[in-house]
Amino acid sequence: MGVTDIPRNSLKNWDDIRLLLAVAECGGISGAADELQLKKDTVMRRLDDLEDLVGRRLFRRLQRRGSVPTAACDLLLERARAVREAIGSFDQSMAAIRALDPVVSVSAPPGVLHFTLVPALLKLSKTLQPFDLAPSSYPLPAMTFSTEGDADVSVTLTSTGDIPGLKGDITVRRVGTMRFAPFAPRASAGVARVHKFRDLRDHGLFQRTDYATVPSMAAWNDLCLDSASRAEFINSVDMYSAFKQGDSVSIFPSYSSMYDPEAVRLELDDEPEISLSVWMSSRRDTLKEPAIRTVFDAVAGLFATSPWFS
């Protein structure tokens, strides 16, 4: 039965349960009025309404001896005490929940999460960052991080010009553009002499499998198809680990040398535009929670104020 299906002769104010208990436990109208800080007339009126609702007398008024519960009232008092105990337990649960430290879940692609968001949000890295941390409010609520699945706050990448294919009552905000450039390990002397983008096809190339069909990555994907030596990787973290140990070229966000000086951005005469749009999303209902809103605004602020994502 839904809330709108409550019968007309049902109790509609739970405070009347307190009133019933007060009259019984305080011995009458006057004592209940003092206990509940109500006027005697108010207590009498509400008690009359209860009796009309039940269709029975609930108290016998005794001169100079207050009020005594009737047999019908005794049945209600047993239930009323159980309701009071349940409400007390509910209040305790609410207090316990209020005392819990909120934990906000954040999801993002592995490379963005590992190299950018986690160091910035937790202030773990002492190296240069593409973010200005000043606008964000620290300390932030406790956070958990993942690379997939549902999260309170999510960062998503799409082909430039596309929008995320998200469904439901969701807030979606575009927070910037991630531009990519070819990089080579500093020890890779041969690649340093390359000045034309097309000439990179003569070297070993690393490619992300999930970027292979992204339209705004077409210049790199086409080059990889022409390469005689190409290796594919599922995510940026694994690709970067192999990149540091080898002699191949890959594309990384244009600010990657800020993290690792051993990753050298190649200065090419005809470097094409290679980029992804960066989006943030959160469910509208969860975004109303202060802790989630704080993290959402902090992450959005990091991207929005960074010249690397403008």
Buried (B, 14 or more C-beta within 10 A) or exposed (E): EEEEEEEEEEBEEEEBBBBBBBBBEBBBBBBBBEBBEBEEEEBBEBBEEBBEBBEBEBBEEEEEEBBEBBEBBEEBBEEBBEBBEEEEEEEEEEEEEEEEEBEBBBBBBBBBBBBBBBBBBEBEBEEEBBBEBEEBEEEBBEBEBBBEEEBBBBBBBBBBEBEBEEEEEBEEBBBBBBBBBBBBBBEBEEBEEBEEBBBBBBBBBBBBEBBBEBEBBBBBBEBBEEBEEBBBBEBBBBBBEEBEEBBBBBBBBBBBBBBBEEBBBBEBEEBBEBBBBBBBBBBEEBBEBEBBBBBBBBBBBBBBBBEBBE
